[in-house]
Amino acid sequence: SDVRVEPNYLRTVVAPLRDPKVGGVTCLYVSTQDKTFTQHLQSVGMISDFYPGILVARQLDGIKFALGQTIVTTRSHLAGFGGYEAIENRPADDLLVGRLIAEQGFQVELLPYAVKTVPDCDSMKDLFVKRLRWMTVMRHMRPWGHIGLAFTQGLPWCLAVALTHSAGMGFAYVGAYLGFRVLISWLIGAWGLRQIGLWKKMPLIIMWDATAFLIWLLTFGRSSIRWRNVDYQIREGMLVPVVQAPIQHSSQ
């Protein structure tokens, strides 16, 4: 397993289910054993990009998804959306569980609690492929929201202003972009998740934003992902394995 929890974990995550309005419980997760450059970059991406998106979603529309490291619900709520058969061969089944619970009229609770995870990306290629897979799935699950990410891409917008306007305005935009990105990352990582030594990783924010923007662009027109060495097509919300045509050997 790549998840580490505290002794009070089960007691903490099941407690909200005492409220009949709550149908599911989930929580954030943090990596605590980052050693390589890639692992540090991934953590910066989670803290500066992924988690802020989750908190904005909670503020605007409530939590209508779950995060795979912790999904807690009851047997009756699971049966309410058709059980595990309803999410078989579906992309992002963890997010889907939360959505299906919310569609039954129940709340999905995001706890102020974080489990610890072991880094799962050993190279930039691993990180790139993982992020590309995730973003491709999100484009199919939330197409309009995925397009709307264009307005959250601070780095390319700042560069566009710097190239088309005066130096003063360019510096102002870039300065504001860097200031807000560092502030958000610090509030979530250092203040919210109690991450130590986060300031040392702040320079990686720019590299992460550039990588994330490139991956976002690559997802448009893409409908295939690779998961555990198997290629899948996403068709009408389902994962369809790509069957390789057999190699024809010519007879001699």
HELIX and SHEET records of a PDB file:
HELIX    1   1 TYR A    9  VAL A   14  1                                   6    
HELIX    2   2 ALA A   15  ARG A   18  5                                   4    
HELIX    3   3 PHE A   37  GLY A   45  1                                   9    
HELIX    4   4 MET A   46  PHE A   50  3                                   5    
HELIX    5   5 TYR A   51  ASP A   61  1                                  11    
HELIX    6   6 ARG A   75  GLY A   80  1                                   6    
HELIX    7   7 GLY A   83  ILE A   87  5                                   5    
HELIX    8   8 ASP A   93  GLU A  103  1                                  11    
HELIX    9   9 MET A  124  MET A  141  1                                  18    
HELIX   10  10 PRO A  143  GLY A  148  1                                   6    
HELIX   11  11 LEU A  149  THR A  152  5                                   4    
HELIX   12  12 GLY A  154  THR A  164  1                                  11    
HELIX   13  13 ALA A  167  SER A  185  1                                  19    
HELIX   14  14 TRP A  186  GLY A  192  3                                   7    
HELIX   15  15 LEU A  198  LYS A  201  5                                   4    
HELIX   16  16 LEU A  204  THR A  219  1                                  16    
SHEET    1   A 4 VAL A   3  ARG A   4  0                                        
SHEET    2   A 4 GLN A 107  THR A 117 -1                                        
SHEET    3   A 4 VAL A  22  SER A  31  1                                        
SHEET    4   A 4 VAL A  72  THR A  73 -1                                        
SHEET    1   B 3 SER A 224  TRP A 227  0                                        
SHEET    2   B 3 VAL A 230  ARG A 235 -1                                        
SHEET    3   B 3 MET A 238  PRO A 241 -1                                        
END                                                                             
